[in-house]
Amino acid sequence: MATRIATANYFQRNVAQLQTRQANLDRAQLELSTGKKIINPSDDPTGANTVIRLKKEIHRSAIDI
């Protein structure tokens, strides 16, 4: 027995897929334009901590020079 998909459901699903793809594209463009993979700390908490730690080390090194 075939399942019928209502036209409204079909279009809602397609719109949702387009929105998801647009959000992914927006994210990729933001990463490319900034040159950064981690835009917000919530993107990669561990990576964000590493970045903060390395920036502090660089700052300390600059002061020592």
mmCIF file as gemmi writes it, N, C-alpha and C atoms, coordinates in Angstrom:
data_model
loop_
_atom_site.group_PDB
_atom_site.id
_atom_site.type_symbol
_atom_site.label_atom_id
_atom_site.label_alt_id
_atom_site.label_comp_id
_atom_site.label_asym_id
_atom_site.label_entity_id
_atom_site.label_seq_id
_atom_site.pdbx_PDB_ins_code
_atom_site.Cartn_x
_atom_site.Cartn_y
_atom_site.Cartn_z
_atom_site.occupancy
_atom_site.B_iso_or_equiv
_atom_site.pdbx_formal_charge
_atom_site.auth_seq_id
_atom_site.auth_asym_id
_atom_site.pdbx_PDB_model_num
ATOM 1 N N . MET Axp A 1 ? 0.84 -1.172 0 1 0 ? 1 A 1
ATOM 2 C CA . MET Axp A 1 ? 0 0 0 1 0 ? 1 A 1
ATOM 3 C C . MET Axp A 1 ? 0.888 1.239 0 1 0 ? 1 A 1
ATOM 4 N N . ALA Axp A 2 ? 0.646 2.144 -0.911 1 0 ? 2 A 1
ATOM 5 C CA . ALA Axp A 2 ? 1.438 3.374 -1.04 1 0 ? 2 A 1
ATOM 6 C C . ALA Axp A 2 ? 0.96 4.417 -0.042 1 0 ? 2 A 1
ATOM 7 N N . THR Axp A 3 ? 1.905 5.177 0.469 1 0 ? 3 A 1
ATOM 8 C CA . THR Axp A 3 ? 1.59 6.246 1.404 1 0 ? 3 A 1
ATOM 9 C C . THR Axp A 3 ? 1.464 7.545 0.628 1 0 ? 3 A 1
ATOM 10 N N . ARG Axp A 4 ? 0.414 8.274 0.91 1 0 ? 4 A 1
ATOM 11 C CA . ARG Axp A 4 ? 0.217 9.557 0.241 1 0 ? 4 A 1
ATOM 12 C C . ARG Axp A 4 ? 0.84 10.658 1.088 1 0 ? 4 A 1
ATOM 13 N N . ILE Axp A 5 ? 1.528 11.542 0.425 1 0 ? 5 A 1
ATOM 14 C CA . ILE Axp A 5 ? 2.124 12.687 1.104 1 0 ? 5 A 1
ATOM 15 C C . ILE Axp A 5 ? 1.343 13.921 0.669 1 0 ? 5 A 1
ATOM 16 N N . ALA Axp A 6 ? 0.799 14.629 1.635 1 0 ? 6 A 1
ATOM 17 C CA . ALA Axp A 6 ? 0.03 15.832 1.316 1 0 ? 6 A 1
ATOM 18 C C . ALA Axp A 6 ? 0.957 16.863 0.693 1 0 ? 6 A 1
ATOM 19 N N . THR Axp A 7 ? 0.418 17.632 -0.213 1 0 ? 7 A 1
ATOM 20 C CA . THR Axp A 7 ? 1.194 18.645 -0.913 1 0 ? 7 A 1
ATOM 21 C C . THR Axp A 7 ? 1.815 19.637 0.069 1 0 ? 7 A 1
ATOM 22 N N . ALA Axp A 8 ? 1.077 20.049 1.074 1 0 ? 8 A 1
ATOM 23 C CA . ALA Axp A 8 ? 1.6 21.003 2.054 1 0 ? 8 A 1
ATOM 24 C C . ALA Axp A 8 ? 2.794 20.418 2.795 1 0 ? 8 A 1
ATOM 25 N N . ASN Axp A 9 ? 2.719 19.152 3.171 1 0 ? 9 A 1
ATOM 26 C CA . ASN Axp A 9 ? 3.841 18.501 3.859 1 0 ? 9 A 1
ATOM 27 C C . ASN Axp A 9 ? 5.064 18.415 2.958 1 0 ? 9 A 1
ATOM 28 N N . TYR Axp A 10 ? 4.837 18.119 1.706 1 0 ? 10 A 1
ATOM 29 C CA . TYR Axp A 10 ? 5.93 18.038 0.735 1 0 ? 10 A 1
ATOM 30 C C . TYR Axp A 10 ? 6.651 19.376 0.646 1 0 ? 10 A 1
ATOM 31 N N . PHE Axp A 11 ? 5.911 20.456 0.511 1 0 ? 11 A 1
ATOM 32 C CA . PHE Axp A 11 ? 6.517 21.778 0.4 1 0 ? 11 A 1
ATOM 33 C C . PHE Axp A 11 ? 7.176 22.207 1.712 1 0 ? 11 A 1
ATOM 34 N N . GLN Axp A 12 ? 6.576 21.885 2.847 1 0 ? 12 A 1
ATOM 35 C CA . GLN Axp A 12 ? 7.187 22.231 4.135 1 0 ? 12 A 1
ATOM 36 C C . GLN Axp A 12 ? 8.534 21.535 4.304 1 0 ? 12 A 1
ATOM 37 N N . ARG Axp A 13 ? 8.585 20.274 3.924 1 0 ? 13 A 1
ATOM 38 C CA . ARG Axp A 13 ? 9.837 19.533 4.029 1 0 ? 13 A 1
ATOM 39 C C . ARG Axp A 13 ? 10.907 20.136 3.121 1 0 ? 13 A 1
ATOM 40 N N . ASN Axp A 14 ? 10.516 20.506 1.906 1 0 ? 14 A 1
ATOM 41 C CA . ASN Axp A 14 ? 11.48 21.101 0.979 1 0 ? 14 A 1
ATOM 42 C C . ASN Axp A 14 ? 11.966 22.461 1.465 1 0 ? 14 A 1
ATOM 43 N N . VAL Axp A 15 ? 11.077 23.258 2.027 1 0 ? 15 A 1
ATOM 44 C CA . VAL Axp A 15 ? 11.475 24.56 2.571 1 0 ? 15 A 1
ATOM 45 C C . VAL Axp A 15 ? 12.436 24.368 3.733 1 0 ? 15 A 1
ATOM 46 N N . ALA Axp A 16 ? 12.16 23.403 4.598 1 0 ? 16 A 1
ATOM 47 C CA . ALA Axp A 16 ? 13.046 23.126 5.734 1 0 ? 16 A 1
ATOM 48 C C . ALA Axp A 16 ? 14.432 22.699 5.253 1 0 ? 16 A 1
ATOM 49 N N . GLN Axp A 17 ? 14.485 21.88 4.224 1 0 ? 17 A 1
ATOM 50 C CA . GLN Axp A 17 ? 15.767 21.452 3.672 1 0 ? 17 A 1
ATOM 51 C C . GLN Axp A 17 ? 16.523 22.635 3.072 1 0 ? 17 A 1
ATOM 52 N N . LEU Axp A 18 ? 15.822 23.508 2.374 1 0 ? 18 A 1
ATOM 53 C CA . LEU Axp A 18 ? 16.462 24.699 1.806 1 0 ? 18 A 1
ATOM 54 C C . LEU Axp A 18 ? 17.009 25.604 2.906 1 0 ? 18 A 1
ATOM 55 N N . GLN Axp A 19 ? 16.255 25.766 3.977 1 0 ? 19 A 1
ATOM 56 C CA . GLN Axp A 19 ? 16.711 26.605 5.084 1 0 ? 19 A 1
ATOM 57 C C . GLN Axp A 19 ? 17.961 26.02 5.737 1 0 ? 19 A 1
ATOM 58 N N . THR Axp A 20 ? 17.987 24.713 5.901 1 0 ? 20 A 1
ATOM 59 C CA . THR Axp A 20 ? 19.157 24.054 6.48 1 0 ? 20 A 1
ATOM 60 C C . THR Axp A 20 ? 20.373 24.244 5.59 1 0 ? 20 A 1
ATOM 61 N N . ARG Axp A 21 ? 20.192 24.058 4.31 1 0 ? 21 A 1
ATOM 62 C CA . ARG Axp A 21 ? 21.314 24.219 3.369 1 0 ? 21 A 1
ATOM 63 C C . ARG Axp A 21 ? 21.785 25.667 3.322 1 0 ? 21 A 1
ATOM 64 N N . GLN Axp A 22 ? 20.847 26.618 3.402 1 0 ? 22 A 1
ATOM 65 C CA . GLN Axp A 22 ? 21.217 28.035 3.405 1 0 ? 22 A 1
ATOM 66 C C . GLN Axp A 22 ? 22.015 28.367 4.669 1 0 ? 22 A 1
ATOM 67 N N . ALA Axp A 23 ? 21.605 27.83 5.809 1 0 ? 23 A 1
ATOM 68 C CA . ALA Axp A 23 ? 22.33 28.064 7.059 1 0 ? 23 A 1
ATOM 69 C C . ALA Axp A 23 ? 23.742 27.484 6.974 1 0 ? 23 A 1
ATOM 70 N N . ASN Axp A 24 ? 23.881 26.299 6.388 1 0 ? 24 A 1
ATOM 71 C CA . ASN Axp A 24 ? 25.204 25.688 6.216 1 0 ? 24 A 1
ATOM 72 C C . ASN Axp A 24 ? 26.075 26.53 5.29 1 0 ? 24 A 1
ATOM 73 N N . LEU Axp A 25 ? 25.489 27.053 4.227 1 0 ? 25 A 1
ATOM 74 C CA . LEU Axp A 25 ? 26.215 27.911 3.298 1 0 ? 25 A 1
ATOM 75 C C . LEU Axp A 25 ? 26.646 29.204 3.984 1 0 ? 25 A 1
ATOM 76 N N . ASP Axp A 26 ? 25.741 29.801 4.766 1 0 ? 26 A 1
ATOM 77 C CA . ASP Axp A 26 ? 26.071 31.025 5.503 1 0 ? 26 A 1
ATOM 78 C C . ASP Axp A 26 ? 27.254 30.787 6.431 1 0 ? 26 A 1
ATOM 79 N N . ARG Axp A 27 ? 27.24 29.652 7.119 1 0 ? 27 A 1
ATOM 80 C CA . ARG Axp A 27 ? 28.325 29.319 8.037 1 0 ? 27 A 1
ATOM 81 C C . ARG Axp A 27 ? 29.65 29.165 7.286 1 0 ? 27 A 1
ATOM 82 N N . ALA Axp A 28 ? 29.619 28.465 6.162 1 0 ? 28 A 1
ATOM 83 C CA . ALA Axp A 28 ? 30.833 28.262 5.373 1 0 ? 28 A 1
ATOM 84 C C . ALA Axp A 28 ? 31.383 29.595 4.866 1 0 ? 28 A 1
ATOM 85 N N . GLN Axp A 29 ? 30.498 30.479 4.419 1 0 ? 29 A 1
ATOM 86 C CA . GLN Axp A 29 ? 30.943 31.786 3.942 1 0 ? 29 A 1
ATOM 87 C C . GLN Axp A 29 ? 31.547 32.612 5.074 1 0 ? 29 A 1
ATOM 88 N N . LEU Axp A 30 ? 30.975 32.522 6.267 1 0 ? 30 A 1
ATOM 89 C CA . LEU Axp A 30 ? 31.507 33.242 7.416 1 0 ? 30 A 1
ATOM 90 C C . LEU Axp A 30 ? 32.9 32.727 7.777 1 0 ? 30 A 1
ATOM 91 N N . GLU Axp A 31 ? 33.063 31.404 7.765 1 0 ? 31 A 1
ATOM 92 C CA . GLU Axp A 31 ? 34.37 30.832 8.055 1 0 ? 31 A 1
ATOM 93 C C . GLU Axp A 31 ? 35.402 31.276 7.026 1 0 ? 31 A 1
ATOM 94 N N . LEU Axp A 32 ? 35.028 31.288 5.762 1 0 ? 32 A 1
ATOM 95 C CA . LEU Axp A 32 ? 35.955 31.707 4.71 1 0 ? 32 A 1
ATOM 96 C C . LEU Axp A 32 ? 36.307 33.187 4.816 1 0 ? 32 A 1
ATOM 97 N N . SER Axp A 33 ? 35.322 34.014 5.088 1 0 ? 33 A 1
ATOM 98 C CA . SER Axp A 33 ? 35.572 35.456 5.119 1 0 ? 33 A 1
ATOM 99 C C . SER Axp A 33 ? 36.395 35.868 6.331 1 0 ? 33 A 1
ATOM 100 N N . THR Axp A 34 ? 36.246 35.165 7.452 1 0 ? 34 A 1
ATOM 101 C CA . THR Axp A 34 ? 37.011 35.512 8.645 1 0 ? 34 A 1
ATOM 102 C C . THR Axp A 34 ? 38.323 34.74 8.736 1 0 ? 34 A 1
ATOM 103 N N . GLY Axp A 35 ? 38.409 33.637 8.012 1 0 ? 35 A 1
ATOM 104 C CA . GLY Axp A 35 ? 39.592 32.79 8.101 1 0 ? 35 A 1
ATOM 105 C C . GLY Axp A 35 ? 39.623 31.987 9.387 1 0 ? 35 A 1
ATOM 106 N N . LYS Axp A 36 ? 38.493 31.899 10.063 1 0 ? 36 A 1
ATOM 107 C CA . LYS Axp A 36 ? 38.426 31.194 11.348 1 0 ? 36 A 1
ATOM 108 C C . LYS Axp A 36 ? 37.407 30.066 11.273 1 0 ? 36 A 1
ATOM 109 N N . LYS Axp A 37 ? 37.761 28.936 11.859 1 0 ? 37 A 1
ATOM 110 C CA . LYS Axp A 37 ? 36.827 27.816 11.946 1 0 ? 37 A 1
ATOM 111 C C . LYS Axp A 37 ? 35.941 27.952 13.178 1 0 ? 37 A 1
ATOM 112 N N . ILE Axp A 38 ? 36.504 28.521 14.255 1 0 ? 38 A 1
ATOM 113 C CA . ILE Axp A 38 ? 35.746 28.708 15.491 1 0 ? 38 A 1
ATOM 114 C C . ILE Axp A 38 ? 35.283 30.159 15.537 1 0 ? 38 A 1
ATOM 115 N N . ILE Axp A 39 ? 34.01 30.373 15.307 1 0 ? 39 A 1
ATOM 116 C CA . ILE Axp A 39 ? 33.442 31.717 15.331 1 0 ? 39 A 1
ATOM 117 C C . ILE Axp A 39 ? 32.963 32.045 16.742 1 0 ? 39 A 1
ATOM 118 N N . ASN Axp A 40 ? 32.267 31.108 17.347 1 0 ? 40 A 1
ATOM 119 C CA . ASN Axp A 40 ? 31.771 31.245 18.722 1 0 ? 40 A 1
ATOM 120 C C . ASN Axp A 40 ? 32.376 30.135 19.568 1 0 ? 40 A 1
ATOM 121 N N . PRO Axp A 41 ? 32.63 30.383 20.857 1 0 ? 41 A 1
ATOM 122 C CA . PRO Axp A 41 ? 33.178 29.322 21.707 1 0 ? 41 A 1
ATOM 123 C C . PRO Axp A 41 ? 32.317 28.054 21.714 1 0 ? 41 A 1
ATOM 124 N N . SER Axp A 42 ? 31.022 28.211 21.519 1 0 ? 42 A 1
ATOM 125 C CA . SER Axp A 42 ? 30.137 27.042 21.52 1 0 ? 42 A 1
ATOM 126 C C . SER Axp A 42 ? 30.345 26.146 20.297 1 0 ? 42 A 1
ATOM 127 N N . ASP Axp A 43 ? 31.011 26.661 19.26 1 0 ? 43 A 1
ATOM 128 C CA . ASP Axp A 43 ? 31.285 25.841 18.073 1 0 ? 43 A 1
ATOM 129 C C . ASP Axp A 43 ? 32.215 24.68 18.422 1 0 ? 43 A 1
ATOM 130 N N . ASP Axp A 44 ? 33.206 24.962 19.259 1 0 ? 44 A 1
ATOM 131 C CA . ASP Axp A 44 ? 34.185 23.951 19.669 1 0 ? 44 A 1
ATOM 132 C C . ASP Axp A 44 ? 34.786 24.407 20.994 1 0 ? 44 A 1
ATOM 133 N N . PRO Axp A 45 ? 34.152 24.048 22.115 1 0 ? 45 A 1
ATOM 134 C CA . PRO Axp A 45 ? 34.636 24.528 23.42 1 0 ? 45 A 1
ATOM 135 C C . PRO Axp A 45 ? 36.098 24.192 23.692 1 0 ? 45 A 1
ATOM 136 N N . THR Axp A 46 ? 36.523 22.995 23.365 1 0 ? 46 A 1
ATOM 137 C CA . THR Axp A 46 ? 37.911 22.607 23.592 1 0 ? 46 A 1
ATOM 138 C C . THR Axp A 46 ? 38.854 23.431 22.724 1 0 ? 46 A 1
ATOM 139 N N . GLY Axp A 47 ? 38.486 23.577 21.474 1 0 ? 47 A 1
ATOM 140 C CA . GLY Axp A 47 ? 39.297 24.383 20.557 1 0 ? 47 A 1
ATOM 141 C C . GLY Axp A 47 ? 39.341 25.836 20.983 1 0 ? 47 A 1
ATOM 142 N N . ALA Axp A 48 ? 38.227 26.362 21.479 1 0 ? 48 A 1
ATOM 143 C CA . ALA Axp A 48 ? 38.18 27.747 21.941 1 0 ? 48 A 1
ATOM 144 C C . ALA Axp A 48 ? 39.115 27.938 23.13 1 0 ? 48 A 1
ATOM 145 N N . ASN Axp A 49 ? 39.142 26.979 24.05 1 0 ? 49 A 1
ATOM 146 C CA . ASN Axp A 49 ? 40.067 27.059 25.182 1 0 ? 49 A 1
ATOM 147 C C . ASN Axp A 49 ? 41.515 27.045 24.716 1 0 ? 49 A 1
ATOM 148 N N . THR Axp A 50 ? 41.813 26.231 23.73 1 0 ? 50 A 1
ATOM 149 C CA . THR Axp A 50 ? 43.166 26.172 23.182 1 0 ? 50 A 1
ATOM 150 C C . THR Axp A 50 ? 43.548 27.51 22.573 1 0 ? 50 A 1
ATOM 151 N N . VAL Axp A 51 ? 42.64 28.108 21.828 1 0 ? 51 A 1
ATOM 152 C CA . VAL Axp A 51 ? 42.904 29.411 21.208 1 0 ? 51 A 1
ATOM 153 C C . VAL Axp A 51 ? 43.18 30.459 22.28 1 0 ? 51 A 1
ATOM 154 N N . ILE Axp A 52 ? 42.367 30.489 23.317 1 0 ? 52 A 1
ATOM 155 C CA . ILE Axp A 52 ? 42.548 31.46 24.404 1 0 ? 52 A 1
ATOM 156 C C . ILE Axp A 52 ? 43.901 31.256 25.081 1 0 ? 52 A 1
ATOM 157 N N . ARG Axp A 53 ? 44.241 30.012 25.358 1 0 ? 53 A 1
ATOM 158 C CA . ARG Axp A 53 ? 45.516 29.714 26.012 1 0 ? 53 A 1
ATOM 159 C C . ARG Axp A 53 ? 46.692 30.14 25.142 1 0 ? 53 A 1
ATOM 160 N N . LEU Axp A 54 ? 46.617 29.839 23.844 1 0 ? 54 A 1
ATOM 161 C CA . LEU Axp A 54 ? 47.705 30.207 22.939 1 0 ? 54 A 1
ATOM 162 C C . LEU Axp A 54 ? 47.829 31.721 22.795 1 0 ? 54 A 1
ATOM 163 N N . LYS Axp A 55 ? 46.697 32.422 22.753 1 0 ? 55 A 1
ATOM 164 C CA . LYS Axp A 55 ? 46.753 33.889 22.673 1 0 ? 55 A 1
ATOM 165 C C . LYS Axp A 55 ? 47.429 34.474 23.907 1 0 ? 55 A 1
ATOM 166 N N . LYS Axp A 56 ? 47.146 33.903 25.098 1 0 ? 56 A 1
ATOM 167 C CA . LYS Axp A 56 ? 47.786 34.366 26.329 1 0 ? 56 A 1
ATOM 168 C C . LYS Axp A 56 ? 49.295 34.128 26.272 1 0 ? 56 A 1
ATOM 169 N N . GLU Axp A 57 ? 49.698 32.953 25.765 1 0 ? 57 A 1
ATOM 170 C CA . GLU Axp A 57 ? 51.128 32.652 25.653 1 0 ? 57 A 1
ATOM 171 C C . GLU Axp A 57 ? 51.811 33.608 24.692 1 0 ? 57 A 1
ATOM 172 N N . ILE Axp A 58 ? 51.164 33.915 23.58 1 0 ? 58 A 1
ATOM 173 C CA . ILE Axp A 58 ? 51.734 34.86 22.615 1 0 ? 58 A 1
ATOM 174 C C . ILE Axp A 58 ? 51.867 36.24 23.246 1 0 ? 58 A 1
ATOM 175 N N . HIS Axp A 59 ? 50.844 36.647 23.982 1 0 ? 59 A 1
ATOM 176 C CA . HIS Axp A 59 ? 50.878 37.959 24.651 1 0 ? 59 A 1
ATOM 177 C C . HIS Axp A 59 ? 52.027 38.02 25.659 1 0 ? 59 A 1
ATOM 178 N N . ARG Axp A 60 ? 52.194 36.943 26.44 1 0 ? 60 A 1
ATOM 179 C CA . ARG Axp A 60 ? 53.287 36.904 27.423 1 0 ? 60 A 1
ATOM 180 C C . ARG Axp A 60 ? 54.643 36.939 26.718 1 0 ? 60 A 1
ATOM 181 N N . SER Axp A 61 ? 54.759 36.252 25.603 1 0 ? 61 A 1
ATOM 182 C CA . SER Axp A 61 ? 56.021 36.233 24.852 1 0 ? 61 A 1
ATOM 183 C C . SER Axp A 61 ? 56.342 37.613 24.313 1 0 ? 61 A 1
ATOM 184 N N . ALA Axp A 62 ? 55.315 38.33 23.86 1 0 ? 62 A 1
ATOM 185 C CA . ALA Axp A 62 ? 55.532 39.675 23.32 1 0 ? 62 A 1
ATOM 186 C C . ALA Axp A 62 ? 55.986 40.627 24.41 1 0 ? 62 A 1
ATOM 187 N N . ILE Axp A 63 ? 55.493 40.451 25.618 1 0 ? 63 A 1
ATOM 188 C CA . ILE Axp A 63 ? 55.866 41.311 26.733 1 0 ? 63 A 1
ATOM 189 C C . ILE Axp A 63 ? 57.314 41.045 27.143 1 0 ? 63 A 1
ATOM 190 N N . ASP Axp A 64 ? 57.743 39.77 27.076 1 0 ? 64 A 1
ATOM 191 C CA . ASP Axp A 64 ? 59.093 39.387 27.475 1 0 ? 64 A 1
ATOM 192 C C . ASP Axp A 64 ? 60.159 39.905 26.513 1 0 ? 64 A 1
ATOM 193 N N . ILE Axp A 65 ? 59.783 40.205 25.323 1 0 ? 65 A 1
ATOM 194 C CA . ILE Axp A 65 ? 60.77 40.618 24.299 1 0 ? 65 A 1
ATOM 195 C C . ILE Axp A 65 ? 61.236 42.006 24.527 1 0 ? 65 A 1
